[in-house]
């Protein structure tokens, strides 16, 4: 599956084809490039991405699992 994803990060270097990014089901500020929650993220661009895998990861509290998706950038927009 391919989709266009807005990418937020604290790393503002240019996005590049082949870079791996992550998205999450959690409703918090999230750094797509490092897969960590971070309130300092800024929009760094958009990219057409190919879905690679979905996995669950326990939250820091251990009470809930967040779903994460791994994507490969096919084209920077």
PyMOL commands that set and color helices and strands:
alter all, ss='L'
color gray80, all
select strands_A, chain A and resi 2-9+20-24+30-31+36-37+42-58+65-76
alter strands_A, ss='S'
color yellow, strands_A
deselect
rebuild
show_as cartoon
